[in-house]
Amino acid sequence: MSEIRDLTWFGSLNLTISIDPELLLASSNVPQGSSAKLTSVSIRVPRESYLVLYLPYIVGRFEPQLRNNVVDYYNGWWFEMEGVPISWNYPIGALFDSLTGLNPAIRSTQFCDNSLNVWNLTLRHGTHLPSSVIPLRAGSEQIREMWMHQWKQACFVMNGSSKLIMSFSKSDTLAFWDAIVRRDLGKFNLIRQRIVPEASSMKSLPLRLHLSLPDIRLVEPVCNTYDNGKETLLSDVLGQEFPEWFNISSVSASLAKAVAQGIDIPVEAPVLALYLQLASFDGFLHVSLCLEGQRES
Amino acid sequence: MIAEDIFQKQLETELVPILRRWPLCRELSLLKHNGSVVILARHPELVDHTFQILIQYSTIYQEPQLLFKIWETRIVDQVEIQRLSFPGDVSTLVNTQDFTIRSDYIHNTGRDLWYSIHGCDTGEIVGYQEESYLERWCSIYFTIFDPGFSNLFIYSDHYVVSQD
């Protein structure tokens, strides 16, 4: 189990960020001495992180050729995929899995050894953000607070109260966040295990289901760890929430796949086992639903 | 904490009638398909500000979830326009008291941004008794929008009956 948690923690994604051409100086106005006009930035990021944490680096790379001076490296900026604004408040990996709708089995055959799987995004800026993007007025501090808020919710779901995490000292809270920023899994696990109870006393499980078709939406089902003494299976939850796709009483195959941390996960697995191995750095197990045949065509 | 079926029942039979009597309520829609209520309400002092309030069930906290937006009306070139207002300090527009109000809730299906009131201590604040849970809840939480909200209960039938 520890090995799987290590692998998910170190999972990464290749991003290529293009910038909205409207934000750039005309070619003739690029400062002398600048290298050729930069139209995209490529970066590898951990799946278990927030996209906006990389804004200062990405905006900084484009900065010499921007039409306007940068007054804030967070506020007013957002990412889009194929014209769809991306909500930054979920782990990058969960966003990738749900928005690209990639079926991992197809993905592995589609990309061979000498090619890279790259997620192409566009960086935009404006005074009016899309309605699905949380304004970042307080920069990295706001990101940390938002992440801590997720953990308070997760703590409540698992323990029936947020008191455990609310009693953390300021230094504990900062050390917990620092472990994410510095990618220190040992330190992260030490603090995480103070919030996540023993499996036998886990009340419910923090679970988020992401869908991108027919519309982008999020489902937060009530997922009790045990149901009548039996462990709740992912198929129980999916069958209840999406009976049209996951018909558990029928022998016919499901119409969708469940993907977590980029892995095609078996729906007959207990949610508790999936949570303990694949839960994200915000305390939730993020499962993206990918329609069968969505990307094969 | 309130079970979802009790929430739905109290929402329809107890909370909606109370909110319809609220003098600042301009419009109320009960959305039965997802068990929520949307209210448009005047600001108690600022005539050019309107609250859009959404009450739904939080499956995380198993409590009522209170979300709101603030609309500001402006006249531009003799045309009245309404735009969303997300001020840096929301306490200038609502009665925040000790509530934790955050502008970071993206609606699960609407994909739009709302202010949310943190709900983890709701049970302690409201009291755990199931009877009239939503009535007690709104008597506390709606003072965010209207400091005089409790006046609604002074002349209510329920109050008179409970005094007998």
Interface residues (C-beta under 8 A of the other chain):
Chain A: S87 N89 S131 S132 V133 I134 P135 R137 M146 H149 K152 Q153 F156 V157 S161 S162 P206 D215 I216 R217 L218 V219 E220 P221 V222
Chain B: E4 T59 I60 Y61 Q62 F86 G88 R102 S103 D104 I106 N108 T109 R111 D112 L113 H118 C120
